[in-house]
Amino acid sequence: MNMNININDIEIKHPDIGGGSVFWYQGQPFTGTIVEYKNNILVAEISVVNSHTEGRVAIYYINGQIKQEYFEKYNDTYGIYRDWDESGNLISEIDYGAEPFIEN
């Protein structure tokens, strides 16, 4: 089950070894989607697995239009990174390649 939690309810711990944020919820490493609102308008969504950003990150303009969308894992961007203007026009698109894979 994917849980959506407001960023105000998330505890951001010290950076991990790669410099990324570590997210906890109710004293436990968080897995789900962190959402941020300003004036009741969604302005950000961050996918998190085991307390680390993993998957889609989306930033929105205050008018609700998407501003940026990218994918992150192990503090590394992968897939298609996109930027839009406030009217919804695609400004740029960069392909960062396949999802990073780290062997244990």
C-alpha positions in Angstrom: 0.0 0.0 0.0 1.4 3.4 -1.0 1.1 5.9 1.7 0.9 9.7 1.0 2.3 11.8 3.9 2.5 15.6 4.1 6.1 16.8 4.3 5.2 18.6 7.5 4.7 15.2 9.2 8.1 13.8 7.9 11.3 13.9 10.0 14.3 14.6 7.7 17.3 12.9 9.2 21.0 13.6 8.5 22.1 13.2 4.9 22.9 9.7 3.8 26.4 8.8 2.5 25.6 10.2 -0.9 24.3 13.5 0.5 20.6 12.7 0.0 17.9 13.3 2.5 16.8 10.5 4.8 13.0 10.5 5.5 11.4 9.1 8.7 7.7 9.0 9.7 6.6 8.2 13.2 10.0 7.0 14.3 10.5 4.6 11.3 12.1 4.8 7.9 9.4 6.0 5.5 8.2 4.3 2.3 5.5 6.0 0.2 5.0 9.4 -1.3 5.8 12.7 0.4 3.5 15.5 -0.7 4.0 19.2 -0.1 1.2 21.8 -0.2 1.2 25.6 -0.2 -2.1 27.3 0.3 -3.8 23.9 -0.2 -2.2 23.5 -3.6 0.0 20.5 -4.3 3.6 21.8 -5.1 5.7 18.7 -4.8 5.6 14.8 -4.7 8.6 12.7 -3.8 8.6 8.9 -4.0 10.5 7.3 -1.1 11.6 3.7 -0.4 13.2 2.7 2.9 13.7 6.4 3.8 15.5 7.4 0.6 14.2 9.1 -2.5 13.5 6.4 -5.1 11.4 6.9 -8.2 9.4 9.9 -9.4 9.9 13.4 -8.1 7.5 16.1 -9.4 7.5 19.8 -8.7 4.4 21.9 -9.5 3.8 25.6 -10.1 1.3 27.3 -7.8 -1.2 27.3 -10.7 -1.1 23.4 -10.5 0.8 23.0 -13.7 3.8 20.6 -13.5 7.2 22.4 -13.5 9.7 19.5 -13.3 9.6 15.7 -13.3 12.5 13.4 -12.8 13.4 10.0 -11.4 16.0 9.4 -8.7 17.6 6.3 -7.0 20.8 6.1 -5.0 21.1 9.9 -5.2 21.3 9.6 -9.0 18.9 10.9 -11.6 17.8 8.4 -14.2 15.3 8.2 -17.0 13.8 11.3 -18.6 14.1 14.7 -16.8 11.6 17.2 -18.0 11.0 21.0 -17.4 7.8 22.9 -18.3 6.9 26.5 -18.3 3.9 27.8 -16.3 1.7 27.4 -19.4 2.5 23.7 -19.7 4.9 24.0 -22.6 7.8 21.5 -22.5 11.0 23.6 -22.1 13.6 20.8 -21.9 14.0 17.1 -21.8 17.1 15.2 -20.9 17.6 11.4 -21.0 19.8 10.3 -18.1 19.6 6.7 -19.1 18.7 3.5 -17.2 17.9 3.2 -13.5 21.0 2.8 -11.5 21.8 -0.7 -10.2 24.1 -1.3 -7.3 25.1 -4.9 -6.4 25.1 -5.9 -2.8 
